[in-house]
C-alpha cells in the first residue's frame, strides 16, 4: 500500500501523488515472518561470515501470551542438530540460546 500526498502548490487540482519510499538499512521487521528453512540458511551464512544482523525473537511470556522483540547482534554458533543456535547482542550484555523456531526474521544490520 502506498502513501499519497497532495501537492501544496496545486490547491485546485484534486489528484494525489505517490510519496517516494525511502529505503532504510535497518528497518524494524517486527511484522515479518520468514520460512524456517530460510531462517536456518541466513543464520548459518551470518555465522560463517561473522555478520551483524537484526533478528526478531518471539518469546512465550505465559499461557497464550507472546512477545516479539528485535535484537541486533551476531550468531556465535551455527544451527546444531537440536535446531538450537547461540546469539549475542551487539552490546555484549545478553547471550541467547534460541530454538530456531523462535527466530521469525533475519535482516543485515
C-alpha positions in Angstrom: 0.0 0.0 0.0 1.4 3.4 -1.0 1.2 6.6 0.9 -0.1 9.6 -1.0 0.2 13.3 -0.5 -1.5 16.3 -2.0 0.8 18.9 -3.7 0.7 22.2 -1.7 1.0 24.4 -4.8 -1.9 22.9 -6.7 -4.8 23.6 -4.3 -7.5 23.5 -7.1 -6.4 20.1 -8.6 -7.8 17.1 -6.9 -5.2 14.4 -7.6 -2.7 12.8 -5.3 1.0 12.0 -6.0 2.6 8.9 -4.5 5.2 9.6 -1.8 8.7 8.3 -2.7 9.7 5.5 -0.4 13.0 6.0 1.3 14.8 2.7 1.8 16.0 2.1 5.4 19.0 -0.1 6.0 18.0 -1.1 9.5 14.2 -1.1 9.2 12.4 -2.8 12.0 10.9 -6.1 10.9 8.6 -6.9 13.8 5.7 -7.8 11.5 7.6 -10.1 9.1 7.9 -13.9 9.3 10.4 -15.8 7.2 10.1 -19.6 6.4 12.1 -21.8 8.8 14.4 -23.1 6.1 15.3 -19.6 5.1 16.0 -18.6 8.7 18.4 -21.6 9.1 20.2 -20.7 5.9 20.6 -17.0 6.7 21.6 -17.8 10.3 24.3 -20.2 9.1 25.6 -17.7 6.5 25.7 -14.9 9.1 27.7 -17.1 11.4 30.2 -18.2 8.8 30.7 -14.6 7.5 30.6 -13.1 11.1 28.0 -10.5 10.1 26.0 -8.3 12.4 22.2 -9.0 12.0 18.9 -7.8 13.3 16.6 -10.7 14.3 13.1 -10.9 15.5 12.6 -13.2 18.5 9.3 -14.5 19.7 9.2 -15.4 23.4 6.5 -17.0 25.4 5.5 -14.9 28.4 2.7 -17.1 29.8 -0.2 -19.1 28.6 -1.4 -17.6 25.3 0.9 -14.6 25.8 3.8 -14.0 23.4 6.1 -11.0 22.8 8.2 -10.1 19.8 11.4 -8.2 20.1 14.0 -7.0 17.6 17.6 -7.6 18.7 20.8 -6.6 16.9 23.9 -8.8 17.3 25.9 -11.7 15.9 25.5 -15.5 15.9 28.1 -17.3 17.9 27.3 -20.8 16.6 25.7 -22.4 13.6 22.4 -24.3 13.8 23.1 -27.6 15.6 21.3 -31.0 15.3 18.9 -30.0 18.1 17.9 -26.9 16.0 19.4 -24.5 18.5 21.6 -21.5 17.9 23.6 -19.1 20.1 23.1 -15.4 19.6 24.9 -12.5 21.4 23.5 -9.0 21.3 25.7 -6.2 19.9 26.3 -4.6 23.3 27.5 -8.0 24.7 25.1 -7.8 27.6 22.8 -10.6 26.6 23.5 -14.1 25.1 20.5 -16.1 23.9 20.3 -19.8 23.3 17.4 -20.0 20.9 15.4 -22.7 19.2 15.4 -21.9 15.5 11.5 -21.7 15.6 11.8 -18.7 17.9 13.6 -16.6 15.3 10.9 -15.1 13.0 13.1 -13.0 10.7 16.7 -12.0 10.0 18.0 -8.8 8.4 21.5 -7.4 8.0 22.2 -4.6 10.4 
